């Protein structure tokens, strides 16, 4: 068996094109979705991520605003910026790029965001909405994982799904999303015993631990769908996932590559959440236009 490649680049492009079409319609009515990105410090990977997000937001026809603070920025300075963006009617979504420099309280910063502009889905109110199953912003990477499964018509209801990793960014939210879709979900982590035997029972495997090639061929049930969220850089500079792509591809039914799998979907879902935020504000009674 040779696994079918799940092409996140082409699926993400299709989604972004649909978003651009909806943004164009909104713009014709005088409303332009606005996304503000905030970068603190000089982390090279974060700089690349933010640049890509801004570029694709503009390509989709959105208003993009970028705020960059130095590595020694004070917490109060960042909180004041967030307060200003929270109150800015041109801005429908705010993304604070993580990780932040160590002297800043990440939780305090995220908590300061307006839940209605938290397009990364990390505010406690949006996390709570996800837990109880009411509408809110879904974290972008788990949202993208679910979109990939749906685009590939993967059967979720009644399936055994194993999520490897329990982070608040990916592991926990994607497990909740799978549970909402009536999958039987197991979350594994660094303390899980008999990891291989657990994963071997899975129809769907979501690998999100940040450990290079830890999921190997013998751990995979023949025909399973493998979503590799991991991004790891080898000593020679090559990007690889949490899954041994070459070996696992021999047993899996479908698999995402790294890069080109989940990554493009994360940005597409950020734009989707920004569009949702704009549409939501349009529907609310206290909406004021951008003029």
C-alpha positions as CSV (number, residue, x, y, z in Angstrom):
1,X,0.0,0.0,0.0
2,X,1.2,3.5,-0.8
3,X,-0.6,6.3,1.1
4,X,-2.5,9.0,-0.7
5,X,-0.8,12.4,-0.1
6,X,-3.1,15.0,1.5
7,X,-2.0,18.2,-0.3
8,X,-2.6,21.0,2.2
9,X,-1.1,23.6,-0.2
10,X,-3.8,23.1,-2.8
11,X,-6.6,22.7,-0.3
12,X,-5.5,25.8,1.6
13,X,-5.3,27.7,-1.7
14,X,-8.9,26.7,-2.6
15,X,-10.1,27.9,0.8
16,X,-8.2,31.2,0.5
17,X,-9.7,31.8,-2.9
18,X,-13.2,31.3,-1.5
19,X,-12.3,33.7,1.4
20,X,-11.1,36.3,-1.1
21,X,-14.3,36.0,-3.0
22,X,-16.3,36.7,0.2
23,X,-13.9,39.5,1.2
24,X,-14.5,41.2,-2.2
25,X,-18.2,41.0,-1.7
26,X,-17.9,42.6,1.7
27,X,-15.6,45.3,0.3
28,X,-18.2,46.2,-2.3
29,X,-20.5,46.9,0.6
30,X,-18.0,49.1,2.3
31,X,-16.6,46.6,4.9
32,X,-13.0,45.4,4.7
33,X,-11.9,42.6,7.2
34,X,-8.9,43.8,9.1
35,X,-6.2,41.6,10.7
36,X,-3.6,43.0,13.1
37,X,-0.5,41.0,13.7
38,X,1.8,41.7,16.6
39,X,5.4,40.5,16.8
40,X,7.5,40.9,19.9
41,X,11.3,40.2,19.7
42,X,13.5,38.8,16.9
43,X,12.7,35.1,16.7
44,X,13.6,34.2,13.1
45,X,10.8,31.6,12.7
46,X,8.2,34.0,14.1
47,X,9.3,36.7,11.7
48,X,8.8,34.2,8.8
49,X,5.4,33.1,10.0
50,X,4.2,36.7,10.5
51,X,5.4,37.8,7.1
52,X,3.5,34.9,5.4
53,X,0.3,35.6,7.4
54,X,0.4,39.3,6.4
55,X,1.2,38.5,2.8
56,X,-1.7,36.1,2.4
57,X,-4.1,38.4,4.3
58,X,-3.4,41.1,1.7
59,X,-3.7,38.7,-1.2
60,X,-7.2,37.8,0.1
61,X,-8.1,41.5,0.0
62,X,-8.0,42.1,3.7
63,X,-6.6,45.1,5.6
64,X,-3.4,44.1,7.2
65,X,-1.8,46.0,10.1
66,X,1.6,45.0,11.5
67,X,3.0,46.0,14.9
68,X,6.6,45.0,15.9
69,X,8.0,45.5,19.3
70,X,11.6,44.9,20.3
71,X,12.9,42.0,22.4
72,X,13.0,44.2,25.5
73,X,9.5,45.5,25.2
74,X,7.7,46.0,28.5
75,X,4.6,44.1,29.3
76,X,2.6,47.3,29.8
77,X,3.6,48.5,26.4
78,X,2.2,45.3,24.8
79,X,-1.0,45.4,26.9
80,X,-1.6,49.0,25.8
81,X,-1.2,48.1,22.2
82,X,-3.7,45.2,22.6
83,X,-6.2,47.6,24.3
84,X,-5.9,50.0,21.4
85,X,-6.4,47.2,18.8
86,X,-9.4,45.8,20.8
87,X,-11.1,49.2,20.4
88,X,-10.1,49.8,16.8
89,X,-13.2,49.3,14.5
90,X,-10.9,48.7,11.5
91,X,-9.5,45.6,13.2
92,X,-11.6,42.4,13.3
93,X,-8.9,40.0,14.2
94,X,-5.8,40.2,16.4
95,X,-2.9,37.8,16.3
96,X,-0.1,37.9,18.8
97,X,2.6,35.7,17.5
98,X,3.9,33.1,19.9
99,X,6.2,32.4,21.6
100,X,6.8,35.7,23.4
101,X,10.1,36.7,25.0
102,X,10.4,35.0,28.4
103,X,10.0,38.1,30.5
104,X,6.4,38.5,29.3
105,X,3.5,36.7,30.8
106,X,2.0,34.9,27.8
107,X,-1.2,34.0,29.5
108,X,-1.8,37.5,30.7
109,X,-1.2,38.8,27.2
110,X,-3.7,36.4,25.6
111,X,-6.3,37.1,28.3
112,X,-6.1,40.8,27.5
113,X,-7.4,40.1,23.9
114,X,-11.0,40.8,23.1
115,X,-12.6,37.3,22.8
116,X,-14.4,38.7,19.8
117,X,-11.1,39.5,18.0
118,X,-9.1,36.5,19.2
119,X,-8.8,34.8,15.8
120,X,-6.1,32.4,17.1
121,X,-8.8,30.9,19.4
122,X,-6.6,31.0,22.5
123,X,-8.6,33.3,24.9
124,X,-10.1,31.3,27.8
125,X,-13.6,32.3,26.7
126,X,-13.0,30.7,23.3
127,X,-11.4,27.7,24.8
128,X,-14.5,27.3,27.1
129,X,-16.8,27.7,24.1
130,X,-14.9,24.9,22.4
131,X,-15.3,22.6,25.5
132,X,-19.0,23.1,25.8
133,X,-19.6,23.1,22.0
134,X,-20.9,26.6,21.4
135,X,-19.8,28.9,18.6
136,X,-16.4,30.6,19.1
137,X,-13.1,30.9,17.4
138,X,-11.3,27.6,16.9
139,X,-7.5,27.5,17.2
140,X,-6.2,27.7,13.6
141,X,-4.1,24.5,13.4
142,X,-6.8,22.2,14.9
143,X,-9.4,24.0,12.6
144,X,-7.1,23.2,9.7
145,X,-6.7,19.6,10.7
146,X,-10.5,19.1,10.7
147,X,-10.8,20.9,7.3
148,X,-8.3,18.5,5.8
149,X,-10.2,15.5,7.1
150,X,-13.4,16.8,5.7
151,X,-11.9,17.7,2.3
152,X,-10.5,14.2,2.0
153,X,-13.9,12.8,3.1
154,X,-12.3,10.9,6.0
155,X,-15.0,9.1,8.1
156,X,-14.8,10.7,11.6
157,X,-18.0,9.5,13.3
158,X,-17.4,6.1,14.9
159,X,-13.7,6.1,14.1
160,X,-10.9,5.5,16.6
161,X,-8.8,8.7,16.7
162,X,-5.5,9.0,18.6
163,X,-4.0,12.4,19.3
164,X,-0.4,12.3,20.3
165,X,0.3,15.5,22.2
166,X,-1.8,17.5,24.8
167,X,-0.9,21.1,24.1
168,X,-3.4,23.9,24.4
169,X,-2.5,24.9,20.9
170,X,-3.2,21.6,19.1
171,X,-3.6,18.4,21.1
172,X,-6.4,19.3,23.5
173,X,-8.5,21.4,21.0
174,X,-8.2,18.9,18.1
175,X,-9.3,16.1,20.5
176,X,-12.4,18.1,21.5
177,X,-13.2,18.8,17.8
178,X,-12.9,15.1,17.0
179,X,-15.1,14.2,20.0
180,X,-17.7,16.7,18.8
181,X,-17.8,14.8,15.6
182,X,-18.5,11.5,17.4
183,X,-15.0,9.9,17.1
184,X,-13.7,7.8,20.0
185,X,-10.7,9.8,21.1
186,X,-7.6,8.8,23.0
187,X,-5.0,11.5,23.9
188,X,-1.4,10.2,24.3
189,X,1.5,12.1,25.8
190,X,5.0,11.6,27.2
191,X,3.8,9.6,30.1
192,X,1.5,7.2,28.1
193,X,2.4,3.6,28.5
194,X,2.2,1.2,25.5
195,X,2.1,4.1,23.0
196,X,2.7,1.9,20.0
197,X,-0.2,-0.5,20.8
198,X,-2.6,2.4,21.3
199,X,-1.7,4.1,18.0
200,X,-2.0,0.7,16.2
201,X,-5.7,0.7,17.0
202,X,-6.3,4.2,15.4
203,X,-8.2,4.9,12.2
204,X,-7.0,8.5,12.5
205,X,-3.7,9.6,14.0
206,X,-2.9,13.2,14.8
207,X,0.8,13.6,15.7
208,X,1.5,16.9,17.5
209,X,4.4,16.5,19.9
210,X,7.4,18.2,18.2
211,X,9.6,15.1,18.2
212,X,11.2,14.1,14.9
213,X,9.9,10.9,13.2
214,X,8.6,9.4,16.5
215,X,5.7,7.8,14.7
216,X,7.0,4.8,12.8
217,X,5.6,2.3,10.3
218,X,5.0,-0.5,12.7
219,X,2.8,1.7,14.9
220,X,0.3,2.3,12.1
221,X,-2.9,0.4,11.3
222,X,-3.0,-0.4,7.6
223,X,-5.2,2.2,5.8
224,X,-5.2,4.7,8.7
225,X,-5.3,8.5,8.0
226,X,-2.2,10.2,9.4
227,X,-2.1,14.0,10.1
228,X,1.4,15.2,10.9
229,X,1.3,18.5,12.7
230,X,5.0,18.4,13.8
231,X,7.6,20.7,12.3
232,X,11.2,19.8,13.3
233,X,14.4,20.9,11.8
234,X,17.2,18.3,11.4
235,X,20.9,19.0,11.8
236,X,21.3,19.5,8.1
237,X,18.5,22.0,8.1
238,X,15.7,19.9,6.6
239,X,12.2,20.2,7.8
240,X,10.6,16.9,9.0
241,X,7.4,16.0,10.9
242,X,6.7,13.9,13.9
243,X,5.9,11.0,11.5
244,X,8.5,8.9,9.6
245,X,6.9,9.9,6.3
246,X,8.7,7.3,4.1
247,X,8.0,4.3,6.3
248,X,4.5,5.3,7.4
249,X,3.5,6.0,3.8
250,X,3.9,2.3,3.1
251,X,1.0,1.4,5.5
252,X,-1.2,4.4,5.8
253,X,-4.2,5.1,3.6
254,X,-3.6,8.9,3.6
255,X,-0.9,11.1,5.0
256,X,0.1,14.8,5.2
257,X,3.6,15.8,4.1
258,X,5.9,18.1,6.0
259,X,6.1,20.8,4.8
260,X,3.0,21.3,2.6
261,X,0.4,19.5,4.8
262,X,-1.0,21.2,7.9
263,X,1.0,24.4,7.7
264,X,-0.8,26.1,4.8
265,X,-4.1,25.2,6.4
266,X,-3.2,27.1,9.6
267,X,-2.9,30.4,7.8
268,X,-6.0,29.7,5.7
269,X,-8.0,29.2,9.0
270,X,-6.5,32.4,10.4
271,X,-8.0,34.2,7.5
272,X,-11.3,32.2,7.8
273,X,-11.6,33.2,11.5
274,X,-10.9,36.9,10.5
275,X,-13.7,36.7,8.0
276,X,-16.0,35.1,10.5
277,X,-15.2,37.9,13.0
278,X,-16.1,40.5,10.4
279,X,-19.4,38.7,9.5
280,X,-20.2,38.3,13.2
281,X,-19.8,42.0,13.9
282,X,-21.9,42.9,10.8
283,X,-24.7,40.8,12.3
284,X,-24.4,42.4,15.8
285,X,-26.5,45.3,16.8
286,X,-23.6,47.4,17.9
287,X,-21.7,47.2,14.6
288,X,-20.1,50.5,13.2
289,X,-18.6,50.5,9.8
290,X,-14.9,51.3,9.1
291,X,-15.4,54.8,7.8
